[in-house]
Amino acid sequence: MREKPDTKPSGAGRSVVVDGVTVRLAQSLDLAQEWIGDREILKQLLACWLVIHQKDLPLSPRITGPPGIGKTTLAMAGARERKQDLYIFQCTADTRPEDLLITPVLAESGTIAYHASPLVTAVLTGGVCVLDEGNRMNERSWASLASLLDHRRCVESIVAGILIKAQPEFRSCVTMNEDASTYEVPDYIMSRLQPTLNLGFPRRDDELAILRYHIPFSPAEMLATTVNFLQEAHKLNLDFSVRDGIHLLQYSLKRLAQDPGHPLSKDEAWREALIKVLGEEAQDLEGLSRRRKRALGDQPLPQGLADFFFEGDDPLRPGK
């Protein structure tokens, strides 16, 4: 493979020549986002990207956890720590291999221009790429990346007719949500996306700091109310996230500012926001938790029915 960057400045409009084919690059993203929370998982991500010997290769971990808890932000923080350009590819159910790699575009002159995806741009320039919500992508698209995610570190674009080898500094990771609206990633891909870094809900102090970072103009009492709500939801294994808290605060503050002549109280605005953002069920977290457990079948047998199926000393008896 022969690559020759052109003389255009960094950013939109850059291109490289690969085996005689000019490929237009995607633009990197801003790295202004800070990581607030457990530094240990950030260290684990950075360890995955280390190369400790000339025969060693970086790992491509998967970052798992509920939606809205900062998986993508964690990856962004990792790129920032390494001082590398960041590229994010948003995976969807209809992502095609050419979307992941190189897409032909008809130019005004009638010629075909080849546009690299954020992933291929990171491969060509030695940046960091995050495949966001990777388990929403189908197997056919994953198959096109198998050779990039193992020791070969290359990918072939059938559309452009070129083999693209990764620069030594190229790094990648995949975020995956824990919900039902996803595909099952094939085993041969999962074996390449190692290790698994599981991101949980933040501690109280961290969650407060995150909300304050995003909405520094929020009154302290509304921040505290929101954090108390989120922490109680976490205890009950409800999937309300810090992203939900940010939206809740944003809406309530906008409602407070909307009509200075007839202002809502802070409590009224916050409770209205709770219903509008998270639904009426969110007003009763314990009741919502019980209903969801019943829906999932996590319900003890009615009193007396256990006696019919189990002996008193049976270790499988509910309540034992």
Summary of the structure (lengths in Angstrom):
residues: 320
radius of gyration: 24.4
end to end distance: 64.7
largest distance: 82.7
contacts: 927
relative contact order: 0.12
helix: 38%
strand: 17%
